[in-house]
Protein backbone atom coordinates (compact mmCIF):
# COMPACT_ATOMS: atom_id res chain seq x y z
CA UNK A 1 0.00 0.00 0.00
CA UNK A 2 1.19 3.52 -0.78
CA UNK A 3 1.12 6.01 2.08
CA UNK A 4 1.11 9.76 1.56
CA UNK A 5 3.89 11.93 3.01
CA UNK A 6 1.25 13.48 5.26
CA UNK A 7 0.28 10.08 6.69
CA UNK A 8 3.91 9.11 7.30
CA UNK A 9 4.67 12.46 8.96
CA UNK A 10 1.59 12.31 11.18
CA UNK A 11 2.44 8.94 12.69
CA UNK A 12 6.15 9.76 12.92
CA UNK A 13 5.16 12.50 15.34
CA UNK A 14 3.59 9.78 17.48
CA UNK A 15 6.71 7.60 17.46
CA UNK A 16 6.15 5.43 14.37
CA UNK A 17 8.96 5.28 11.81
CA UNK A 18 8.40 4.15 8.25
CA UNK A 19 10.54 1.14 7.29
CA UNK A 20 12.68 0.80 4.18
CA UNK A 21 10.37 -1.94 2.88
CA UNK A 22 7.87 0.88 2.22
CA UNK A 23 5.15 -1.14 3.91
CA UNK A 24 5.68 -1.42 7.67
CA UNK A 25 6.39 0.85 10.62
CA UNK A 26 8.40 0.49 13.82
CA UNK A 27 6.70 1.87 16.92
CA UNK A 28 8.73 3.42 19.75
CA UNK A 29 7.46 2.67 23.24
CA UNK A 30 8.59 5.12 25.94
CA UNK A 31 10.16 3.70 29.12
CA UNK A 32 10.37 7.02 31.06
CA UNK A 33 13.75 6.19 32.63
CA UNK A 34 14.85 2.96 30.98
CA UNK A 35 12.97 0.77 33.46
CA UNK A 36 9.98 -1.47 32.70
CA UNK A 37 8.17 -3.82 35.03
CA UNK A 38 7.31 -7.41 34.15
CA UNK A 39 3.69 -6.57 33.30
CA UNK A 40 4.77 -3.86 30.87
CA UNK A 41 7.28 -6.17 29.21
CA UNK A 42 4.56 -8.77 28.81
CA UNK A 43 2.21 -6.17 27.32
CA UNK A 44 4.84 -5.09 24.78
CA UNK A 45 5.54 -8.71 23.85
CA UNK A 46 1.85 -9.44 23.41
CA UNK A 47 1.33 -6.31 21.29
CA UNK A 48 4.35 -7.20 19.16
CA UNK A 49 2.85 -10.60 18.43
CA UNK A 50 -0.65 -9.28 17.82
CA UNK A 51 0.16 -6.23 15.68
CA UNK A 52 3.79 -6.57 14.59
CA UNK A 53 6.09 -9.32 13.40
CA UNK A 54 6.89 -10.49 16.93
CA UNK A 55 10.26 -8.74 17.13
CA UNK A 56 11.37 -5.87 19.37
CA UNK A 57 14.63 -3.96 19.72
CA UNK A 58 16.00 -1.34 22.08
CA UNK A 59 17.10 2.12 21.00
CA UNK A 60 20.11 4.03 22.27
CA UNK A 61 17.70 6.27 24.20
CA UNK A 62 16.25 3.32 26.08
CA UNK A 63 12.95 3.14 24.27
CA UNK A 64 11.56 -0.13 22.93
CA UNK A 65 10.85 -0.47 19.21
CA UNK A 66 8.19 -2.91 18.05
CA UNK A 67 8.83 -4.05 14.48
CA UNK A 68 6.58 -4.72 11.51
CA UNK A 69 3.48 -2.70 12.32
CA UNK A 70 0.85 -1.92 9.70
CA UNK A 71 -0.39 1.65 9.40
CA UNK A 72 -3.98 0.51 9.88
CA UNK A 73 -3.09 -1.10 13.25
CA UNK A 74 -1.33 1.87 14.84
CA UNK A 75 -4.32 3.19 16.82
CA UNK A 76 -5.22 -0.29 18.07
CA UNK A 77 -1.56 -0.89 18.99
CA UNK A 78 -1.47 2.32 21.03
CA UNK A 79 -4.75 1.42 22.76
CA UNK A 80 -3.39 -2.01 23.68
CA UNK A 81 -0.24 -0.49 25.22
CA UNK A 82 -2.25 2.14 27.10
CA UNK A 83 -3.82 -0.65 29.16
CA UNK A 84 -0.36 -1.23 30.67
CA UNK A 85 0.30 2.49 31.15
CA UNK A 86 2.59 2.71 28.11
CA UNK A 87 2.76 5.34 25.40
CA UNK A 88 4.56 5.79 22.10
CA UNK A 89 6.59 8.81 21.02
CA UNK A 90 10.17 10.05 21.25
CA UNK A 91 10.43 11.84 17.92
CA UNK A 92 10.36 15.40 16.63
CA UNK A 93 11.90 18.76 17.52
CA UNK A 94 11.07 18.36 21.19
CA UNK A 95 12.56 17.05 24.42
CA UNK A 96 13.49 13.45 23.63
CA UNK A 97 13.27 10.39 25.93
CA UNK A 98 15.64 10.66 28.89
CA UNK A 99 18.60 8.28 29.20
CA UNK A 100 19.85 7.08 32.58
CA UNK A 101 22.56 4.63 33.54
CA UNK A 102 22.07 2.04 36.30
CA UNK A 103 23.59 4.32 38.93
CA UNK A 104 20.58 3.81 41.21
CA UNK A 105 21.81 0.29 41.99
CA UNK A 106 25.39 0.30 40.65
CA UNK A 107 28.20 0.04 43.21
CA UNK A 108 29.79 3.12 41.64
CA UNK A 109 26.58 5.17 41.49
CA UNK A 110 26.67 8.46 43.41
CA UNK A 111 23.10 9.60 42.69
CA UNK A 112 19.71 8.01 42.07
CA UNK A 113 19.94 8.18 38.29
CA UNK A 114 16.69 6.41 37.49
CA UNK A 115 14.73 8.42 40.03
CA UNK A 116 16.15 11.66 38.66
CA UNK A 117 15.50 10.56 35.07
CA UNK A 118 11.86 9.84 35.96
CA UNK A 119 11.50 13.34 37.40
CA UNK A 120 13.10 14.84 34.29
CA UNK A 121 10.76 12.75 32.13
CA UNK A 122 7.68 13.96 34.00
CA UNK A 123 8.72 17.62 34.14
CA UNK A 124 10.24 18.05 30.68
CA UNK A 125 9.39 15.16 28.34
CA UNK A 126 5.74 15.15 29.44
CA UNK A 127 5.49 18.71 30.77
CA UNK A 128 7.04 20.24 27.65
CA UNK A 129 5.43 17.87 25.15
CA UNK A 130 3.53 20.65 23.43
CA UNK A 131 6.59 22.92 23.23
CA UNK A 132 8.17 23.04 19.78
CA UNK A 133 11.93 23.59 19.86
CA UNK A 134 14.36 24.53 17.08
CA UNK A 135 15.56 20.91 17.00
CA UNK A 136 15.52 17.78 19.15
CA UNK A 137 16.83 18.12 22.70
CA UNK A 138 18.48 15.18 24.44
CA UNK A 139 19.08 14.71 28.18
CA UNK A 140 21.10 12.00 29.93
CA UNK A 141 21.88 11.18 33.56
CA UNK A 142 25.03 9.37 34.67
CA UNK A 143 25.70 8.11 38.17
CA UNK A 144 29.45 8.70 38.24
CA UNK A 145 32.41 9.80 36.08
CA UNK A 146 32.62 6.32 34.52
CA UNK A 147 30.34 7.99 31.96
CA UNK A 148 28.57 4.81 30.82
CA UNK A 149 25.52 6.73 29.54
CA UNK A 150 27.73 9.42 27.92
CA UNK A 151 25.91 12.46 29.37
CA UNK A 152 28.58 14.75 27.92
CA UNK A 153 27.44 13.79 24.40
CA UNK A 154 23.88 14.98 25.03
CA UNK A 155 22.46 18.48 24.76
CA UNK A 156 22.51 18.53 28.53
CA UNK A 157 24.00 15.85 30.74
CA UNK A 158 24.10 15.31 34.48
CA UNK A 159 26.83 13.30 36.23
CA UNK A 160 26.94 12.39 39.92
CA UNK A 161 29.93 13.66 41.88
CA UNK A 162 31.39 13.17 45.35
CA UNK A 163 34.22 15.39 46.51
CA UNK A 164 36.83 14.09 48.99
CA UNK A 165 37.66 16.25 51.99
CA UNK A 166 40.85 15.27 53.79
CA UNK A 167 41.15 15.84 57.54
CA UNK A 168 44.90 16.35 57.76
CA UNK A 169 44.85 16.08 61.54
CA UNK A 170 43.65 12.48 61.29
CA UNK A 171 45.84 11.54 58.32
CA UNK A 172 48.89 9.48 59.35
CA UNK A 173 50.54 9.30 55.94
CA UNK A 174 50.37 5.51 55.79
CA UNK A 175 52.84 3.76 53.51
CA UNK A 176 49.94 1.63 52.32
CA UNK A 177 47.33 4.36 52.04
CA UNK A 178 43.83 2.96 51.47
CA UNK A 179 42.73 6.09 49.61
CA UNK A 180 45.75 6.06 47.32
CA UNK A 181 45.24 2.37 46.58
CA UNK A 182 41.56 2.89 45.72
CA UNK A 183 41.95 5.87 43.37
CA UNK A 184 41.59 4.61 39.77
CA UNK A 185 43.28 7.60 38.14
CA UNK A 186 46.20 8.32 40.46
CA UNK A 187 44.83 11.55 41.89
CA UNK A 188 45.53 10.51 45.51
CA UNK A 189 49.07 10.24 46.80
CA UNK A 190 50.95 10.60 50.07
CA UNK A 191 53.38 13.50 50.05
CA UNK A 192 55.54 14.60 52.97
CA UNK A 193 53.63 12.28 55.28
CA UNK A 194 50.14 13.52 54.33
CA UNK A 195 47.50 12.51 51.78
CA UNK A 196 47.19 14.96 48.92
CA UNK A 197 44.48 15.18 46.24
CA UNK A 198 45.62 16.38 42.82
CA UNK A 199 42.65 18.54 41.83
CA UNK A 200 43.78 18.60 38.20
CA UNK A 201 43.42 14.82 38.03
CA UNK A 202 40.55 14.17 40.45
CA UNK A 203 37.24 13.52 38.69
CA UNK A 204 35.23 13.35 41.93
CA UNK A 205 34.29 9.68 41.56
CA UNK A 206 34.24 9.30 45.35
CA UNK A 207 36.05 5.96 45.29
CA UNK A 208 38.60 7.11 47.86
CA UNK A 209 36.04 8.26 50.41
CA UNK A 210 35.79 6.11 53.54
CA UNK A 211 38.87 4.11 52.49
CA UNK A 212 41.12 5.65 55.16
CA UNK A 213 41.72 3.34 58.12
CA UNK A 214 41.76 6.36 60.45
CA UNK A 215 38.67 8.13 59.05
CA UNK A 216 40.67 10.99 57.55
CA UNK A 217 38.55 10.94 54.38
CA UNK A 218 34.96 10.41 55.47
CA UNK A 219 31.55 11.10 53.94
CA UNK A 220 30.70 13.76 51.47
CA UNK A 221 27.41 14.80 49.98
CA UNK A 222 26.65 14.06 46.36
CA UNK A 223 26.79 16.83 43.77
CA UNK A 224 25.52 17.16 40.22
CA UNK A 225 27.93 18.11 37.43
CA UNK A 226 26.19 19.62 34.41
CA UNK A 227 27.49 19.26 30.86
CA UNK A 228 26.18 21.65 28.23
CA UNK A 229 26.05 21.39 24.44
CA UNK A 230 27.17 17.85 23.74
CA UNK A 231 26.29 16.14 20.48
CA UNK A 232 26.68 12.74 18.81
CA UNK A 233 26.21 11.81 15.18
CA UNK A 234 27.60 13.28 11.97
CA UNK A 235 29.07 16.22 13.85
CA UNK A 236 30.41 15.20 17.25
CA UNK A 237 30.91 17.73 20.03
CA UNK A 238 31.79 16.93 23.62
CA UNK A 239 29.76 18.98 26.04
CA UNK A 240 31.42 21.49 28.33
CA UNK A 241 30.94 21.30 32.08
CA UNK A 242 29.61 24.21 34.05
CA UNK A 243 32.23 25.38 36.51
CA UNK A 244 29.52 25.37 39.15
CA UNK A 245 28.52 22.04 40.74
CA UNK A 246 24.89 21.76 41.82
CA UNK A 247 24.50 20.83 45.47
CA UNK A 248 20.86 19.77 45.14
CA UNK A 249 18.72 17.87 42.67
CA UNK A 250 16.34 20.81 42.50
CA UNK A 251 19.13 23.15 41.39
CA UNK A 252 20.16 20.70 38.68
CA UNK A 253 16.56 20.38 37.47
CA UNK A 254 16.24 24.16 37.23
CA UNK A 255 19.38 24.35 35.08
CA UNK A 256 17.89 21.74 32.74
CA UNK A 257 14.76 23.88 32.44
CA UNK A 258 16.76 27.03 31.84
CA UNK A 259 18.73 25.26 29.08
CA UNK A 260 15.48 24.30 27.34
CA UNK A 261 14.14 27.84 27.70
CA UNK A 262 17.41 29.23 26.31
CA UNK A 263 17.10 26.90 23.32
CA UNK A 264 13.48 27.88 22.80
CA UNK A 265 14.14 31.62 23.06
CA UNK A 266 17.47 32.00 21.25
CA UNK A 267 17.82 28.93 19.05
CA UNK A 268 17.39 29.28 15.31
CA UNK A 269 15.06 26.95 13.43
CA UNK A 270 16.91 23.74 12.60
CA UNK A 271 19.86 24.62 14.84
CA UNK A 272 21.13 22.10 17.40
CA UNK A 273 21.68 23.25 20.97
CA UNK A 274 25.42 22.59 20.61
CA UNK A 275 25.55 25.12 17.76
CA UNK A 276 23.73 27.66 19.92
CA UNK A 277 26.31 27.17 22.69
CA UNK A 278 29.14 27.71 20.19
CA UNK A 279 27.43 30.78 18.74
CA UNK A 280 26.83 32.46 22.11
CA UNK A 281 30.00 31.21 23.77
CA UNK A 282 30.20 28.99 26.84
CA UNK A 283 30.94 31.88 29.21
CA UNK A 284 27.75 33.67 28.16
CA UNK A 285 25.69 30.47 28.29
CA UNK A 286 26.94 29.69 31.79
CA UNK A 287 26.16 33.23 32.93
CA UNK A 288 22.60 32.86 31.62
CA UNK A 289 22.04 29.40 33.10
CA UNK A 290 23.28 30.39 36.54
CA UNK A 291 20.92 33.35 36.70
CA UNK A 292 17.14 33.18 37.11
CA UNK A 293 16.24 35.48 34.23
CA UNK A 294 14.96 32.70 31.96
CA UNK A 295 12.70 31.25 34.66
CA UNK A 296 11.30 34.72 35.25
CA UNK A 297 10.51 34.95 31.52
CA UNK A 298 9.21 31.38 31.24
CA UNK A 299 5.59 32.19 30.40
CA UNK A 300 6.60 34.75 27.80
CA UNK A 301 9.12 32.37 26.17
CA UNK A 302 6.70 29.43 26.01
CA UNK A 303 3.94 31.62 24.60
CA UNK A 304 5.95 32.29 21.44
Rosetta blueprint (number, residue, H / E / L):
1 X L
2 X L
3 X L
4 X L
5 X H
6 X H
7 X H
8 X H
9 X H
10 X H
11 X H
12 X H
13 X L
14 X L
15 X L
16 X E
17 X E
18 X E
19 X L
20 X L
21 X L
22 X L
23 X L
24 X L
25 X E
26 X E
27 X E
28 X E
29 X E
30 X L
31 X L
32 X L
33 X L
34 X L
35 X L
36 X L
37 X L
38 X H
39 X H
40 X H
41 X H
42 X H
43 X H
44 X H
45 X H
46 X H
47 X H
48 X H
49 X H
50 X H
51 X H
52 X L
53 X L
54 X L
55 X L
56 X E
57 X E
58 X E
59 X L
60 X L
61 X L
62 X L
63 X L
64 X E
65 X E
66 X E
67 X E
68 X E
69 X E
70 X L
71 X H
72 X H
73 X H
74 X H
75 X H
76 X H
77 X H
78 X H
79 X H
80 X H
81 X H
82 X H
83 X L
84 X L
85 X L
86 X L
87 X L
88 X E
89 X L
90 X L
91 X L
92 X L
93 X L
94 X L
95 X E
96 X L
97 X L
98 X L
99 X E
100 X E
101 X L
102 X L
103 X L
104 X L
105 X L
106 X L
107 X L
108 X L
109 X L
110 X L
111 X L
112 X L
113 X H
114 X H
115 X H
116 X H
117 X H
118 X H
119 X H
120 X H
121 X H
122 X H
123 X H
124 X H
125 X H
126 X H
127 X L
128 X L
129 X L
130 X L
131 X L
132 X L
133 X L
134 X L
135 X L
136 X L
137 X E
138 X L
139 X E
140 X E
141 X E
142 X E
143 X L
144 X L
145 X L
146 X L
147 X L
148 X L
149 X L
150 X L
151 X H
152 X H
153 X H
154 X L
155 X L
156 X E
157 X E
158 X E
159 X E
160 X E
161 X E
162 X E
163 X L
164 X L
165 X L
166 X L
167 X L
168 X L
169 X L
170 X L
171 X L
172 X L
173 X L
174 X L
175 X L
176 X L
177 X L
178 X H
179 X H
180 X H
181 X H
182 X H
183 X L
184 X L
185 X L
186 X L
187 X L
188 X E
189 X E
190 X E
191 X E
192 X L
193 X L
194 X E
195 X E
196 X E
197 X E
198 X L
199 X L
200 X L
201 X L
202 X L
203 X L
204 X L
205 X E
206 X L
207 X L
208 X L
209 X L
210 X L
211 X L
212 X L
213 X L
214 X L
215 X L
216 X L
217 X L
218 X L
219 X L
220 X L
221 X L
222 X E
223 X E
224 X E
225 X E
226 X E
227 X E
228 X E
229 X L
230 X L
231 X E
232 X L
233 X L
234 X L
235 X L
236 X L
237 X E
238 X L
239 X L
240 X E
241 X E
242 X L
243 X L
244 X L
245 X L
246 X E
247 X L
248 X L
249 X H
250 X H
251 X H
252 X H
253 X H
254 X H
255 X H
256 X H
257 X H
258 X H
259 X H
260 X H
261 X H
262 X H
263 X H
264 X H
265 X H
266 X H
267 X L
268 X L
269 X L
270 X L
271 X L
272 X L
273 X H
274 X H
275 X H
276 X H
277 X H
278 X H
279 X H
280 X H
281 X L
282 X H
283 X H
284 X H
285 X H
286 X H
287 X H
288 X H
289 X H
290 X L
291 X L
292 X L
293 X H
294 X H
295 X H
296 X H
297 X L
298 X H
299 X H
300 X H
301 X H
302 X H
303 X H
304 X L
